[in-house]
């Protein structure tokens, strides 16, 4: 059995188009097709929160209903 290093692409983080660039944003990254990671742009060294795509969509939809 030969050992092959695991290949993991780094997440591609993005910010909302409504971000004003003051580095006080939430950033998100896709983790495959069914997961999402979310982190604080001011503290990128902390582990991100991870959600299923369905849970994140439900959360965002509920925010839109409140505002």
C-alpha positions as CSV (number, residue, x, y, z in Angstrom):
1,X,0.0,0.0,0.0
2,X,1.5,3.3,-1.0
3,X,0.9,6.5,0.9
4,X,-0.5,9.4,-0.9
5,X,-0.9,12.8,0.8
6,X,-4.4,13.9,1.3
7,X,-5.4,16.7,-1.1
8,X,-7.7,19.3,0.5
9,X,-8.4,22.5,-1.3
10,X,-8.5,25.5,0.9
11,X,-12.0,27.0,1.3
12,X,-12.7,30.0,-0.9
13,X,-14.1,32.6,1.5
14,X,-16.4,35.4,0.3
15,X,-18.2,38.3,1.9
16,X,-21.6,39.8,1.3
17,X,-21.8,42.4,-1.5
18,X,-23.3,44.6,1.2
19,X,-20.1,44.6,3.2
20,X,-18.5,48.0,3.4
21,X,-15.0,46.8,3.8
22,X,-14.4,47.8,7.4
23,X,-13.4,44.2,8.2
24,X,-16.5,43.6,10.5
25,X,-18.1,41.0,8.3
26,X,-19.2,37.4,8.3
27,X,-17.4,35.4,5.6
28,X,-18.7,32.1,4.2
29,X,-17.2,29.3,2.2
30,X,-18.7,26.2,0.5
31,X,-17.5,22.9,1.8
32,X,-18.5,20.5,-0.9
33,X,-22.1,20.6,-2.2
34,X,-24.1,20.3,1.1
35,X,-22.1,22.1,3.7
36,X,-21.1,25.7,4.5
37,X,-18.5,27.3,6.8
38,X,-19.0,30.7,8.4
39,X,-16.4,32.8,10.2
40,X,-15.8,36.3,11.6
41,X,-13.5,38.3,9.3
42,X,-11.8,39.9,12.3
43,X,-10.8,36.5,13.8
44,X,-10.0,34.2,10.9
45,X,-7.7,32.0,13.1
46,X,-10.7,30.7,15.0
47,X,-12.4,27.6,13.6
48,X,-15.4,28.4,11.5
49,X,-18.9,27.4,12.3
50,X,-20.2,24.7,9.9
51,X,-23.7,24.3,8.7
52,X,-25.6,22.1,6.3
53,X,-26.8,24.0,3.2
54,X,-30.4,23.5,4.3
55,X,-29.8,24.9,7.8
56,X,-28.0,28.0,6.4
57,X,-30.7,28.6,3.9
58,X,-33.4,28.4,6.6
59,X,-31.5,30.8,8.8
60,X,-31.0,33.4,6.1
61,X,-34.7,33.1,5.0
62,X,-35.8,33.7,8.6
63,X,-33.6,36.8,8.8
64,X,-35.3,38.2,5.7
65,X,-38.7,37.7,7.2
66,X,-37.7,39.7,10.3
67,X,-36.3,42.7,8.5
